[in-house]
Amino acid sequence: MKKILSNFKREIGVYRCVLRHPKTPKMAKWVLAAAVAYTISPIDLIPDFIPLLGQLDDLIIVPSLILIARMLIPADIIAECRKSALAHSTPPVSHG
């Protein structure tokens, strides 16, 4: 579970870098922004009080938006941001 959380935090850092990167296409930025907005918005396409379907739309829509954005972002930008996120998430080595 700890590794999953660590990977999730690193991926957040990757996409944060992608959003700030000057060469990221505007459409990709808009799609990522839509994923973030949908995640934090209290408004859902299918209300959460409807059993199973309410949570299922969140599990389908947000990853789908991220996947679409990922297809729009050049691989070199993803690689650069992943490298940057990895460098920032690696704990410092203690010599002592």
C-alpha positions, -999 to +999 in steps of 0.1 A: +000+000+000+029+023+008+044+018-026+011+025-043+007+058-024+043+067-032+037+060-070+005+080-069+022+110-053+050+108-079+024+107-107+007+138-093+042+154-095+046+143-131+013+158-142+019+190-122+051+194-141+033+185-174+007+213-167+035+238-162+057+227-191+057+253-219+056+227-246+026+208-233-003+212-259-031+234-247-057+207-254-038+183-231-037+210-203-075+215-207-082+178-205-060+174-174-077+205-158-111+189-166-099+157-148-089+177-117-120+198-118-143+167-121-124+150-092-128+180-068-162+191-080-192+183-058-213+178-091-212+144-106-228+131-138-242+102-118-249+112-082-229+092-056-260+082-037-269+058-065-253+026-053-223+014-074-230+036-104-223+068-084-187+057-076-182+039-109-185+071-130-156+086-110-135+055-117-142+057-154-143+094-162-112+107-144-088+079-157-103+083-192-096+120-192-061+114-179-055+087-206-068+111-233-045+139-221-016+114-220-021+106-257-020+143-265+013+150-246+045+143-265+066+114-250+097+136-244+077+159-222+064+130-201+099+116-198+113+149-188+086+155-162+089+119-149+126+123-144+120+156-126+094+141-104+116+111-096+145+134-086+122+154-063+106+123-047+138+104-039+147+109-002+182+123+004+209+097+013+221+099+048+258+094+054+263+089+090 
